[in-house]
Amino acid sequence: MVRLGRRRRDVAAQALREVGNLVGAALVLGQFVSREPLSLTRLLIGLATWLAFVSAAVFCTEEHNDG
C-alpha cells in the first residue's frame, strides 16, 4: 500500500476527479455529437466510470484518525 502525505493525496484526488470528468464527457456527451443513435449501455458505462473515479477521489481525501 502506498502511503501519501496530505498534499500528495489532495493532488491524487484532484487528478482522479479530472480523469472521471474526461471519461464521463467522452462516453456520455460524445454520443450527442456523433451521428450514431444514443446507446444506453454507453451512457451507463460513462456514469459508472465517472462515479468510480469520483469515489476514489473522495476516498483519497478521507481523513484518517491515527489515534
Wavefront OBJ file of the C-alpha trace (Angstrom):
o trace
v 0.000 0.000 0.000
v 1.294 3.424 -0.905
v 1.224 5.973 1.885
v 0.958 9.523 0.654
v 1.216 12.772 2.557
v -1.734 15.132 2.786
v -0.631 17.263 -0.167
v 0.014 14.288 -2.449
v -3.357 12.773 -1.523
v -5.032 16.050 -2.477
v -3.197 16.106 -5.809
v -4.136 12.463 -6.483
v -7.759 13.169 -5.604
v -7.881 16.167 -7.948
v -6.358 14.102 -10.768
v -8.907 11.313 -10.237
v -11.778 13.816 -10.388
v -10.404 15.291 -13.612
v -9.972 11.858 -15.214
v -13.504 10.949 -14.161
v -14.856 14.097 -15.794
v -12.952 13.390 -19.008
v -14.186 9.791 -19.174
v -17.747 10.854 -18.421
v -17.633 13.554 -21.073
v -16.162 11.231 -23.671
v -18.681 8.444 -23.136
v -21.799 10.482 -22.398
v -21.505 13.815 -24.191
v -19.693 12.274 -27.140
v -22.879 10.458 -28.095
v -24.727 13.707 -28.673
v -22.231 14.951 -31.278
v -21.899 11.643 -33.109
v -24.197 10.544 -35.882
v -24.945 7.208 -34.229
v -28.081 6.602 -32.193
v -27.823 7.015 -28.424
v -26.599 3.953 -26.578
v -27.986 3.353 -23.105
v -25.080 0.988 -22.432
v -22.501 3.707 -23.136
v -24.426 6.203 -21.025
v -24.447 3.799 -18.078
v -20.773 2.874 -18.529
v -19.860 6.575 -18.604
v -21.865 7.243 -15.455
v -20.423 4.212 -13.646
v -16.851 5.094 -14.622
v -17.303 8.698 -13.520
v -18.772 7.532 -10.210
v -15.856 5.131 -9.657
v -13.230 7.835 -10.225
v -15.029 10.384 -8.055
v -15.467 7.794 -5.290
v -11.749 7.016 -5.450
v -11.016 10.741 -5.187
v -13.226 11.053 -2.113
v -11.510 8.033 -0.587
v -8.105 9.667 -1.174
v -9.119 12.790 0.734
v -10.794 10.930 3.594
v -9.472 11.927 6.995
v -7.752 9.166 8.954
v -7.595 9.229 12.738
v -4.241 7.957 13.896
v -5.220 7.551 17.471
l 1 2 3 4 5 6 7 8 9 10 11 12 13 14 15 16 17 18 19 20 21 22 23 24 25 26 27 28 29 30 31 32 33 34 35 36 37 38 39 40 41 42 43 44 45 46 47 48 49 50 51 52 53 54 55 56 57 58 59 60 61 62 63 64 65 66 67
